[in-house]
Amino acid sequence: MLGSKSKQFQQHRAVCLEDFVPQKNFYRQLEANLDLNFIHTLVAEHYSSRGRPSIDPIVFFKLQLIMFFEDIRSERHLMEMVNLNLAHRWYLGYMACQSFSASLNTSSNCVVRQG
């Protein structure tokens, strides 16, 4: 008999990315071995105390690392991958149900931050 599956999505708030990203995942290893906390100190003087809050500089740097390691050539493709890949979301510190802005323009951030 031919079976069929209908799509029925329900929101589950008790989803934890820790359960879906294997312990031996590359990004878990990277997080455990690469301490990026120095970045806040390094870039703090370039940020204003007023205005709209920026993306966390560590998240921005991690996005650049994902682009490098995954050989991603465009920011649009990067945003698609981050929205789809649970390991990327875990590495960046975003929960599965959290919105990760596809309109984030990393190029302009790069130009402003790096001159």
N, C-alpha and C positions, 0 to 999 in steps of 0.2 A: 504494500500500500504506500502511496506517495505521501510523504509527510510535508508539512509546511510550517513555517515559523513566522509569526507576525511580530512586528516591532512594537513593543510596549515599554516605554521608558518611564521610570519612576525616579524621582530624586532621592538619593541616599546620602545623607549627611555624614554617615559613619565610615566613609571610605578613607583609608589612610595610605598614602603613597609608599610608606615604609614597607607595606605588605606586597607591593607590586614591583618594586625595584630590587632585583637580586643582590645579595651581599657582595658578590664578585663582579658587579657591574663596573665598567670603566669609570663612570662618573662618581660612584661611591669611593673608589680608590683615589681618584683625583681629589675629592673633597677631604679625604682623610690625610693625604700627603702634601697638599698645597695650601698653605695658610695665606689667605688674601686679606687678612685684617689690616695690614699695613696700608692698604689703598686709601682708606678714609683719611689717615694722617697725611698721606702724600698729596691728596687733592683738595683737602679742606679749604685751603686759602684761595682756591679758584671759584668757590661757591659763595653766593650772596646770602646774607642772613634774611633777606626779604624776598618776596615773590613766590611763585609757584614751586612746590617741592619737585625735585628732580628724581629721576630714576636712581636707585641706589648705585653708587659707582662700582661696588663689587658685583652686582647683578649685571651691569653694563660690561664689565671685564669678562665675566663668565660667559656672556653672550658671544663675545669675541672669541673666547676659547672654543665654544661649541662650533662656531663657524669654521675655525681652523681645523679642529679634529674631525669634523664631519665633511670637510671639503665643500662647504656651502658658499656659493658665490654671490648670492643676493640676500638683502635683508628681508624681502618679502618671503623668500623660501625659508629663511631662518625662522620667521614668525610662524609659518605653517608648521615647521618641524617642532618648534617648542610647544605649540598648541596640541600636537599629536603625540609626541613622545613623552611618556611618563617619567623616564629617567632624566630627561632634560628639565622637566618641571620640578622634579625632586632636587636636582642640582642647583637650580635657581631659587629654590625655596618657595615655590608656588604650589598650592594645593590643586587637586584635580578640578575642583569646582570654582576656583578663582579665575577671574578674567585676566588674561595676559594680552595687553593691548597690541592689536595688529597694526595700529597706526603709529607705533613707536618708531621714531625716525633716528636710527642709530648713526646714520651718516652725518647728520647735522651736529649731533653730540660729539662725534669724533673730530669734526672740523673745529668746533668751538674749543674742545678740551685740549687738542693737540696743536692748535695753531693753524 
